[in-house]
Amino acid sequence: MVHLPKDSTDADLLTIVQMFQDYVNASNVTIINVTASHATVTDWLEQRQAYFGTLHPQAPPPPPLDENPPVERPFFFNEDGTRAEIPQLTRANGLTEHFTETTAYRLRYILAQGLAERYELAGKLRGDPEEMPKAYFARAACGDEDAMLVKVHVRVLLQPHEGFDSRTDFFARMYGVTLDAALKRFDVRTCHTETTENIRLECDPAPSPPPPDDWVSQNITPNPTRAPTRAHASCAARRLCRHRRPSWPLRS
C-alpha cells in the first residue's frame, strides 16, 4: 500500500502501475500483472494488523523447514501441449544509494535504472530529489483521515539463476525501506505493510539418462542432520511471487 499526493485522481492509478512495472522489471523476471486500486484508512489498519500480528499473545510460529515448498504445477505448456521454455533475460535495473545536496537536510534516496526520471502525478511532473521536503525523514502518515492510499498487487515469475538471483533481488527491492527510498522522490510513499506470497511452480528433473543409485552421495556432501535427496541435488525452481501475504517456507 502506498501514499499518494492529495490531489491524485483515478488517472494516476495507471501511472502507479507503470511505475511499479518499471521498478520490478529486473533480470530473469517475467511480469504477470500489476494492479492498483484505491484504498481506505480502514484497509491500511487491517493490512497493518495482518503485517504486525494481533495484539493478543500467541505461540511463536514454527521455524522454516529446510526444504523447498511443494510444487503447485509441474511445468509450463504452450497451446500445442509441449513444454514452454521461458528465456533467461538480462536487464539493467540496478539500485544505487544517493543523498540530496541542496536541501536543508541530507535525504537518502534510491535510484533504480528502470524507473523514469519523471512521472506525472496529480497534474505535476515529479521526480527531482532536491525538491523533497524534510518531512520525508519520517514515515508517511497513512493513518490520516484525508490520506490518499492506493493498494498495489504485483505478480511476477522469478527464475533464480546462478548468474543472477532474481528471487533475492525481488525481496530486497520490495522491502519497505528500500521501496520507500526509491519512490519518495516522486511523492509516493510506502505504508510499510508490504507482504509477499511465495509459490514454487516448477522443478527441473534430474539429468537424463537417470543417474546411478549412489549419484546423490557421490556429488553432494551428506548432511548429518538430514538425508540428501535427489530433488535437492538437481532442483532449479521457478517461482511465482505475489506481493500480498507472507508464507513459509521461503528458503530453497
Secondary structure, 3 states (H helix, E strand, C coil): CEEECCCCCCCHHHHHHHHHHHHHCCCCEEEEEEEEEEECHHHHHHHHHHHHCCCCCCCCCCCCCCCCCCECCCCCECCCCCECCCCCCCCCCCEEEEECCCCCCCCEEEEECCCCCCEEECCEEECCHHHCCHHHHCCCCCCCCCCEEEEEEEEEEECCECCECHHHHHHHHCCHHHHHHHHHHHCCEECCCCCCEEEEEEECCCCCCCCCCCHHHHHCCCECCECCCHHHHHCCEEEEEECCCCCCCCCC
